[in-house]
């Protein structure tokens, strides 16, 4: 079911495809004119429907966005390679691999 004018339920087969309707019919259906709503009608609709505002979208915490950059199996392989490099006393190799992983995560986070 679709919501129709004034939030009434409208069966899908009678729902209006507003993009395919001429402007005159749209104004008639919505009870308005080319000049817009009357002040009285605007206040009535404001009381009935509330302000015309979008709900705020959920935005995950920044730390979760950053940590989500580490969910790839390839990243796990690189982290293990870095760890093994440190264990094998190849400090430069381990540091370079770790730096590349962190740079990749930072770029992904910024995007």
C-alpha positions as YAML, in Angstrom:
chain: A
units: angstrom
residues:
- id: 1
  name: UNK
  ca: [0.00, 0.00, 0.00]
- id: 2
  name: UNK
  ca: [1.15, 3.52, -0.78]
- id: 3
  name: UNK
  ca: [0.40, 6.61, 1.23]
- id: 4
  name: UNK
  ca: [-1.91, 8.93, -0.68]
- id: 5
  name: UNK
  ca: [-2.87, 12.54, -0.17]
- id: 6
  name: UNK
  ca: [-3.30, 13.36, 3.53]
- id: 7
  name: UNK
  ca: [-1.59, 10.06, 4.48]
- id: 8
  name: UNK
  ca: [-4.58, 7.91, 3.57]
- id: 9
  name: UNK
  ca: [-3.78, 4.40, 2.41]
- id: 10
  name: UNK
  ca: [-4.07, 4.08, -1.36]
- id: 11
  name: UNK
  ca: [-4.10, 0.69, -3.09]
- id: 12
  name: UNK
  ca: [-1.11, 0.32, -5.46]
- id: 13
  name: UNK
  ca: [-3.30, 0.14, -8.55]
- id: 14
  name: UNK
  ca: [-4.78, 3.60, -7.83]
- id: 15
  name: UNK
  ca: [-1.57, 5.29, -6.69]
- id: 16
  name: UNK
  ca: [-0.68, 8.27, -8.86]
- id: 17
  name: UNK
  ca: [2.60, 8.43, -10.80]
- id: 18
  name: UNK
  ca: [3.04, 12.17, -10.24]
- id: 19
  name: UNK
  ca: [5.88, 12.47, -12.74]
- id: 20
  name: UNK
  ca: [3.54, 11.32, -15.53]
- id: 21
  name: UNK
  ca: [0.64, 13.68, -14.73]
- id: 22
  name: UNK
  ca: [0.23, 17.17, -16.20]
- id: 23
  name: UNK
  ca: [0.66, 20.13, -13.85]
- id: 24
  name: UNK
  ca: [-3.03, 21.11, -13.92]
- id: 25
  name: UNK
  ca: [-4.16, 17.71, -12.65]
- id: 26
  name: UNK
  ca: [-1.45, 17.67, -9.99]
- id: 27
  name: UNK
  ca: [-2.57, 21.05, -8.66]
- id: 28
  name: UNK
  ca: [-6.19, 19.90, -8.69]
- id: 29
  name: UNK
  ca: [-5.40, 16.64, -6.87]
- id: 30
  name: UNK
  ca: [-3.28, 18.40, -4.25]
- id: 31
  name: UNK
  ca: [-5.71, 21.27, -3.78]
- id: 32
  name: UNK
  ca: [-3.32, 24.06, -4.74]
- id: 33
  name: UNK
  ca: [-2.71, 26.55, -7.55]
- id: 34
  name: UNK
  ca: [0.25, 27.89, -9.51]
- id: 35
  name: UNK
  ca: [0.56, 30.57, -6.79]
- id: 36
  name: UNK
  ca: [0.83, 27.93, -4.05]
- id: 37
  name: UNK
  ca: [-1.35, 27.23, -1.04]
- id: 38
  name: UNK
  ca: [-3.39, 29.87, 0.70]
- id: 39
  name: UNK
  ca: [-2.04, 30.88, 4.10]
- id: 40
  name: UNK
  ca: [-5.00, 29.18, 5.80]
- id: 41
  name: UNK
  ca: [-4.45, 25.92, 3.89]
- id: 42
  name: UNK
  ca: [-0.69, 26.04, 4.58]
- id: 43
  name: UNK
  ca: [-1.29, 26.34, 8.33]
- id: 44
  name: UNK
  ca: [-3.89, 23.55, 8.22]
- id: 45
  name: UNK
  ca: [-1.44, 21.23, 6.49]
- id: 46
  name: UNK
  ca: [1.34, 22.24, 8.86]
- id: 47
  name: UNK
  ca: [-0.87, 21.27, 11.81]
- id: 48
  name: UNK
  ca: [-1.98, 18.05, 10.10]
- id: 49
  name: UNK
  ca: [1.37, 16.83, 8.77]
- id: 50
  name: UNK
  ca: [3.93, 18.77, 10.78]
- id: 51
  name: UNK
  ca: [6.93, 20.58, 9.34]
- id: 52
  name: UNK
  ca: [8.32, 19.42, 6.01]
- id: 53
  name: UNK
  ca: [11.66, 18.10, 7.28]
- id: 54
  name: UNK
  ca: [13.66, 15.01, 6.51]
- id: 55
  name: UNK
  ca: [14.54, 12.68, 9.35]
- id: 56
  name: UNK
  ca: [18.20, 12.67, 10.24]
- id: 57
  name: UNK
  ca: [19.93, 9.68, 8.76]
- id: 58
  name: UNK
  ca: [21.81, 7.36, 11.09]
- id: 59
  name: UNK
  ca: [25.51, 8.08, 10.98]
- id: 60
  name: UNK
  ca: [27.73, 5.51, 12.68]
- id: 61
  name: UNK
  ca: [30.39, 6.77, 15.09]
- id: 62
  name: UNK
  ca: [33.59, 7.90, 13.38]
- id: 63
  name: UNK
  ca: [35.68, 5.17, 15.01]
- id: 64
  name: UNK
  ca: [33.40, 2.46, 13.56]
- id: 65
  name: UNK
  ca: [33.71, 4.03, 10.12]
- id: 66
  name: UNK
  ca: [37.50, 3.92, 10.44]
- id: 67
  name: UNK
  ca: [37.55, 0.36, 11.80]
- id: 68
  name: UNK
  ca: [35.31, -0.81, 8.96]
- id: 69
  name: UNK
  ca: [38.27, -0.22, 6.65]
- id: 70
  name: UNK
  ca: [39.90, -3.32, 8.17]
- id: 71
  name: UNK
  ca: [37.18, -5.83, 7.20]
- id: 72
  name: UNK
  ca: [38.88, -7.20, 4.09]
- id: 73
  name: UNK
  ca: [40.62, -10.60, 4.07]
- id: 74
  name: UNK
  ca: [43.47, -9.01, 2.11]
- id: 75
  name: UNK
  ca: [44.00, -6.52, 4.92]
- id: 76
  name: UNK
  ca: [44.18, -9.42, 7.40]
- id: 77
  name: UNK
  ca: [46.85, -11.07, 5.23]
- id: 78
  name: UNK
  ca: [48.87, -7.86, 5.15]
- id: 79
  name: UNK
  ca: [48.57, -7.43, 8.92]
- id: 80
  name: UNK
  ca: [49.76, -11.01, 9.46]
- id: 81
  name: UNK
  ca: [52.64, -10.38, 7.04]
- id: 82
  name: UNK
  ca: [53.56, -7.26, 8.98]
- id: 83
  name: UNK
  ca: [53.44, -9.16, 12.28]
- id: 84
  name: UNK
  ca: [55.59, -11.97, 10.88]
- id: 85
  name: UNK
  ca: [58.07, -9.40, 9.58]
- id: 86
  name: UNK
  ca: [58.38, -7.90, 13.06]
- id: 87
  name: UNK
  ca: [58.75, -11.36, 14.61]
- id: 88
  name: UNK
  ca: [61.45, -12.20, 12.05]
- id: 89
  name: UNK
  ca: [63.24, -8.96, 12.97]
- id: 90
  name: UNK
  ca: [62.58, -7.40, 9.56]
- id: 91
  name: UNK
  ca: [61.54, -4.13, 11.15]
- id: 92
  name: UNK
  ca: [61.68, -2.04, 7.96]
- id: 93
  name: UNK
  ca: [59.51, -4.51, 6.00]
- id: 94
  name: UNK
  ca: [56.97, -4.79, 8.83]
- id: 95
  name: UNK
  ca: [56.83, -1.03, 9.22]
- id: 96
  name: UNK
  ca: [56.34, -0.44, 5.49]
- id: 97
  name: UNK
  ca: [53.53, -3.02, 5.27]
- id: 98
  name: UNK
  ca: [51.84, -1.59, 8.37]
- id: 99
  name: UNK
  ca: [52.19, 1.96, 7.05]
- id: 100
  name: UNK
  ca: [50.59, 0.97, 3.74]
- id: 101
  name: UNK
  ca: [47.69, -0.73, 5.54]
- id: 102
  name: UNK
  ca: [47.16, 2.36, 7.73]
- id: 103
  name: UNK
  ca: [47.40, 4.71, 4.73]
- id: 104
  name: UNK
  ca: [44.83, 2.59, 2.89]
- id: 105
  name: UNK
  ca: [42.52, 2.72, 5.92]
- id: 106
  name: UNK
  ca: [42.93, 6.48, 6.22]
- id: 107
  name: UNK
  ca: [42.16, 7.05, 2.53]
- id: 108
  name: UNK
  ca: [39.10, 4.77, 2.76]
- id: 109
  name: UNK
  ca: [37.90, 6.59, 5.89]
- id: 110
  name: UNK
  ca: [38.29, 10.02, 4.30]
- id: 111
  name: UNK
  ca: [36.35, 8.94, 1.22]
...
